[in-house]
Amino acid sequence: MKTRREFLAAWPRAAALWALAPLPFGQFGPAGCLDGERIGARSGRSRSGDRFPFPLGVASGEPAPDGAVLWTRLLDLPGDRDATFPVRWEVAADDAFRTVVRSGEVAALPQLGHSVHVELRGLEPARDYWYRFHAAGATSPAGRTRTAPAPGTLPGHLDFTFVSCQHYERGWYTGYRHMAAESPGLIVHLGDYIYESGPGIGPNLVRRHDAAEPRTLEGYRARYALYKRDPDLQAAHAAAPWAFTPDDHEVDNDWAGEHNTEGMTLRAFLARRTAAFQAMYEHLPLRATSMPSGPDARLYRRLDFGSLMRLHVLDTRQYRTLQPCGGRRRAPCAEQHAEGATILGSPQAAWLLDGLDSSPARYNVLANQVFMARLLEGEETLTLPMDKWDGYPADRDRLMTFLHDRRPSNPVVVTGDLHTNWVNDLKLDFERPASPTVGTEFAGTSISSSGDGVDMAPQGENALGHNPHIKFFNAQRGYVRCRVTPEHLQADFRVMPYVTRPDAPIATRASYVVENGTPGAQET
């Protein structure tokens, strides 16, 4: 049986890093370059007959003041599938590519599924750029990215959207089409980008997974490729840079650190996590600092947007201990308070508090996967969701106490996972309704998971009755659109009446505002 150390040593990191090095300029040449490709185009152009190496589209992410990460992955390649393919990339100041400001070549390696991650440098802050790729005689669709504001500057506003939970079978991705049309400056994805389950059964599925539950690298690659072929998801990737953090379904339902819910041995689960993490990296615009090393990946990180907003991206899966009390929703038990129980792990928890304490930003936004506020539900027996922060009260209490004592500027938590919309006051002590409010949590619904929704559901009625810190609930599909200004952060809950049919309209169900210097959210 391999140890964890042997798994790490076996990972071909050096070969993978070679893919980030540029090839000698001119090796690929200008073949296939076409002017006039527009953002979000659903197909590029090819001189190679029916072959088109960009069926998964393009993406950008991790914006910085001088650049971002550009991504694509080549498929349907001619010749030897195990060969390395050169890919030429271009960045322009206009969507017609008349003014190309950066260009180069990079190797698409078979060891990384012929994915490409270009880490741009030397661009101007706080402005739009357009990009595209050329490979195998074809030109990709074009994408738009945007650099972050310069350090120390206070922009008049920043628009970002957060989203999560896009089960392929349960609904159409119409929300992504609406999101792309709104041209946000940033899209924050809070996990469950794919679902690992096999093909579903039943009449309420709009399409089906095309293979059994993945456990190998090839299986996870195929699952990502299935999802990423969706044209509305491609449009959202092409419309704005993304910041992504995974939840559980990128690997296995409700996994926790080295624990899994399927009875797999540690060796088998670490092998599965290795495959899942590599496929995740291959399909998303992540920096080399997030490249997996075997079953591990450094995914918690910070993104700064001048002195207006700092985004603290959390990882609540890799470092957590096993869910207490048997997991799922349970009555409170002593295991919640066991010594060493944690959802963040000590290094990440210290990193988060340090980043909040030193933050120069007006707003500190925590990109968080699972529900942070207390969520007491039930009738005769009241229960808590042990997979959420309720299962790890010591970590939550430590964070709430820090927010109260150190008072970092305007903490706002954005959360996914539950397939429903919520607005929560974060309390120093959730047992006492009169306890000070130290921050706000906006929890967003799913883009498609759980299928068609309703405005109010029994869960919402029950939760509102047991949790006075909860201010809003909605159970429709959609996403949350945010605008940050020096004066306030406004969250618009954008919802659709259905996702089991295409082309649903979108509307704002409710809007809440966090005013600068005032913890808690108020409806507008």
N, C-alpha and C positions, 0 to 999 in steps of 0.2 A: 504493500500500500504506500503510495507516494505521500510524503508530508507536504504541508503548506509551503515550506521552504523549497522543496523540489519543484513544486508547481511554479513558483516564482522564477526559479533559475532556468526553467525550461522555456520561458517566454522569449521569443525572438525579437526583443526590443531594438537591438542595434540595427537589424535589417529593416524594421519598420521605420525607425528614425531616418534611414537613408532616403525614404520616400519624400521627406520634407526638403531635401537638398535640391536646388535647381540644376537642371541639365545645362550643358553649354548652349548659350544663346544661338539660335539659328538652326539647331538640330532638327526641329520640327518644321520651321519655315512658315510662310503665310498661307499655305494651302488651306482652302476652306473658309477663309475670312470673308465675312459678308457684312456690309453695312446695313443699318436700319432694323436689326432685330429689336423687338420691343420687350419691355419687362412683362413677365408672366406669359410669354408666348407658349402655347401648348405643344409646339413641336419646333425643333430647329431645322437645319437643312443639311443634306448629305449628298455627297457626290459618289456614294458607294452603293448605288441601287437602293434596295429596301433596308439595308443595314443602317441603324441609327444608334450610336453608342451612348446617347444621353436620355434614355427613357425614364430615368428617375428625376430629371430636372436638375436644378441648381439651387444653392442655398448660400447664405452668409450668416455669420454669427460672431459672438464675443466682441462687440464693438469697442474700440479704444479711440482716443483722440487722434491717433495717426493711422488707423487702419482697422482691419477686421479679418476674420477667417473666411475664405471662399471655399466652397465645397462642390464637388460633383462625384459621381461614380460611374465608370464606364461599364456597359454591358453590351452583349451581342457584338463582340469584337471579331474582326477577321483573323484568320491564321491561328497561331498557337495561343491558346487561352492562358497558358502559363508564362507567356512572355511579358516583359515590361513595355508599356506603351508611353511614349512622350505625349504630354498634353500642354498645349499653349494656352495661356490665359491673358486676358486684356481687361484693364480698368479704364473707364472713360469718365470725363466730366459731364457728358451728355448722353441721352439715351439713344442717339443715332451713331455713337462711337466716332464722331468727327474729331474729337479731341481726346486721344488716348494718352493717359498720364502715367500709367504703369503697365508693363507687360513682361512676360517671362515664360519659362517652361519648367515643368515639374514631371517627375516620373510617377506613373500609376503602376504600382507594384501588385503582382498577384497575391503576395502575402497579406495585403490589405484589401483584397477584393477589388483591385483597380480603383480604389477611392483616392481622391485628391483633396488635400487640405493645404491651401495657400495662405500663409500668415502675412498679410500686407503690412507694410511700414511706409512712412513718409508721406501720408496723405494729410490734407488739411482737416482741422477739427470741425465738427458740427455742420457737415454738409453731405449731400447725396452724391453717390457715385453709382455707375452702372458697370456690370462685369459680364463676361461670357468666356466660354472655353472652346477650343478647337482640338479635335483628335480624330484620327482614322478617316480623314477626308470630310469631316462633318463639323458643323458649328452648333453649339448648344443654344437653347433659349437664353435670353438675357435676364439678369436679375438686378435689382436695386438694393444697395446697402447704404448705410448712413454711419458716419463716424460720430463718436461721442464728443461732447463739448470739452474744451481745453480745461485743464486743472485750474482752479481758482476763479473761473468764470461762472456767472449766475445767469443762465439762459432764462428767457421769459416763460418758456414752457417746455415740457417734454411729454410726448404722447407714447404710452406703451399699452399693450394688451396682454392679458394672461389667460391661459387656456390649459386644458388637461383632458385626458381620458377619451381616446378616439377609437373605440371598438369598431373595427372594420365592418362587422356583420350587423351591428345594431342600428346603423343609420348612415345617411349620406353626409358628406362633409360640407354642406352648404354654408355653414358658419365660417369656414375658411375663405370662401369666396367673398362673403361680406367683409370679413376682416381685411382681406387684401385690398378691397375697394376703399377702405378707410385709410390706407397708407400710414400705419403707425410707425413711429421711430424705432420701436423695438417690440418683439413678440417674446414673451416669457412662457415657456412650456414647462409645466410642473409635473410631468410624468404620465405614464401609461400611454406612451407614443404608439406602442404595439400591444397586442394581447397575445399571450402565449398559448391559449387554448386551441384545441383542434377544431375541425369544422362543426358548427353549431347545428342543432336540430330544432325545427319548429317553424311556424308560419310567419313569425314576426321579424325574420331576418331579411335584410335588403340584398345581401350578397354573402358569400361564405368564404371562410378560410380554405385555402386550396391544398392544405397538407396537415398531417398530424402535428401534435404539439412538438415544437422544436426543442432539441436538447444538444444539438451539435452546431458548429459554426455554419455549416451549409444550411441547416434548417433555419437558424436565426437570420442569416443573410436573405434567404428566400422570403421570410415573413416580412422583413423590412421592405424588400423590393415590392412585395404585393401592396403594402400600404402606400409606399411612396409613388406608385404609379397613378394614384388618384389625382386628377387634374386640379381640384380645388385645393388640396394640400400643397401641390406644387406651386400654385399661384401665391399662397401665403408665404411659402419659403422664398419665392422670388421677389416678394413685395417689400421685405424688411429683414434686418438682421435678427437672429434669434439668440436667446440664452436658454439653454435646456438643462434640466436635471431629471433623472429618472425616478420613478417610484418602484412598485413591485413587479408589474406585469412585463417589464422589459426583461425580466429573468424568470420569476415564478411567483405565483400568488402568495402574498403575505410573507415573503422571505424576510429573514431578520439576521443580519450578519452572516454567520456560517451555518445558520439553521434554515431548514426548508420544511414545507408542509406536505411533502410527498413520500417521506420515509426514505429518502436517498441517503446513502453513506456520505460522509464528509468528502471522500475522494471523488465520488460521482458528482456531488453538488458543486464542488470547486471547479471541476472540469466544465460543468454546465455554465457556471457563472463566468468562467474564462471565455467560453464561446459567446455568451450573451453580451459581455462587455466589449469584446472585440467587434462584433457586428454593430453594436450601438455606436462605437467610435467611427466605424467605417461609413455610417449613414447619416451622421450629423456634423454640423460645422463647429467642432470642438478644437481647442488648441492642443499642441503637443504635450502640454503639461497635464492634460486629461487623458492621454493615451494610456490604455490599460497596461499593467504589468501582471500578466497572469490573471488571477481572479480579483485584482485590486485596481482601482482607478481613483486618482485624486480629482474629485468632482466638486467639492466645496471650494468656493472662490468668490472674489469681489469684482464688481464692475462699477466704475465711477463715471458719473455724468456731470462734470464740472463740480460746483459746490451746491448743485440743486438736489441730486439724488445719489445715494450709494446703494447698489443692489448686492445684498449678501445672499449668495446662492448656497442653499443647505443640501446636505445628503443625510436623510433620515433612515436609510436602509443599511448601508455597509457596516456601520459601527455600532448598531444597536444590539442590545441583549434580547433574548427570546421574550416574546410577548408574555406577560404574566397571567396568572389565573386561568390558564387554558386557552388564552387568546380569544379573538372575536369579541362579542359583546357579553360581558359578565358582570355579576355583582362585585363591588369592591372587595379586595382581599389583601392579605398581608404581603403577597409577592410583589405588589406594586411598589412597596417601600423597601424591597430587599437591597442590601448593601451592594453597590456597583451597578444597579439597574440603570440603564441609560438608553436614550434614543439617538444621541449625537456622538457619544464617545468623548473622553476627556480632552484629547487634542483639538477636536473640532469645536467643542464647547468653549474652550479657552480662546481659540481663534475668533469665534463669533463675538465674545465679550470684548476682546481687544479691538476688533474692528469697529464695534459700536462705540467704544470709549474714545477711540482716536478719530472718529469720522468727522470730516469737515462739512458734511452734506446737511442741507436743510431737512431732507427726508431720508430716513433709513428704512429701506424696503427689504424684508426678508422673504426670499423665494423658498417656500416651504411646501413639502408634499402633503402632509396629513394634518388633520384638524388639530389646532393648538388649544383653543378654548375648551373649558369643560363642557361635555355633552351628555348630561344625565337624561336618561329616557326610561320609560316603563310605566307600568300600572301598579300592581301590588308590590312588585320587586323592582327597584330602580337599578339600572345597569349602566356601565361605562364601556366605550369602545377601546379595548386593550391594545389594538394595533395603532392607535393615535397617541397624542401626547398624554391623554388620560392614563395610559398604561405606564407612563414614566414620570410621575409627579415630581420627583426630585429635580430632574432637568428643567421642567417647566417652572417650578417654584424658584429655582436659582435664576432663571432668566427674568421672571416677573420681578423678583427682588432687585435685580440689577437695573432693570428699567426704572423702577421706582427710586432707587438710591442714586444712581449715576445720571439719570435723565438724559440719555442720548436724544438728539433732536428728532422728534416726530417719528417714532417707530410704527411701522405699518407692516403687517404680515399678510402675504398673499398665498393662498392655499388651494390645492386641487383635491382630487381623490373621491369625494363623496357624491359626485354627479348631481349636486344641488347647490344653490346659491345661499349664502349666509352673510350677515354682518354681525360681528361680535365685539363687544368691549372686552379687552384683556385686563383682568383684575389682579391686583396684588394678592388677593385671597378670594378664590372663587366660592368659598363657603359663606362669605359675607357679602351680600349684595351692596352694602354701603362702603365696601372696601374701595380704595382709590383705583381709578382706571388708569392704567399705565401705557396703553397702546390700543391698536385696532387690528382686527383680523377681517379681511375680506376673503371669503372662501368662494371659489367659482365653480360653476357647474361643468358638466362634460360637454364636449363638442358633439358626441354621438352616443356614448355608452349609456345604457339603460333605455334606449329608444325614445319614443315620444314621451313628453313629460306633461305635467299639470302645474297650475299656478301654486296651489296649496295641496299638500299631501298629509296623511296622518302622522308621518314622522315629524313634519314641521309643527303641526298643532301640539303634539306631545312635547317636543323639545322647547317650544316657546313657553309652555306652561311650567316647565321644571327649571329653566335657566334664564333668570332675569337679565343676564348680560347679553342675551341674543336679541338683536333688534329686527332682523329681517330673515325671511326664508322664502325660497321659490324653487320649484322642482322642474323647470323647463330646461331645454338644451340651449347652449350658446357659449358666451365668453364674457369677460369683463374688460371694458375699455377704460383706461385711466388717463387723466391729464394732471400733470404735476406743474404747479407754478410756485413762485416764492411765497404766495399767500395761502395756498391750499392744495390738497390732493383730492380729486374727484374721481369716484368709481361709478361707471355706468354699467348696469347689469343688462347686457344685450341678450335677448332671448328669441327663440323661434317657436311657432306653434306645433311643429312636427319636424321629424328628420327621417321618417320611414317613407316619405315621398320627397323627390328632389324639388329644388327651387323654392324653399320656404322663405317667406319674408322675415325681416328682422325688425325688432323694436326695442326700445329701452324700457324695461319693466320698472326699474327704480334707480335713483342716483343718490349716493351718499358722499359727504364731504368731510375730510379731516382738515380742520383749520390749523394753520401754523401756530404751534405753542399750546394747543388744546387737545389733550388725549381724548380719544373716542370719536365716533363718527355721528354725523347728523344728516337726516334725510333732507334733500333739497326739494 
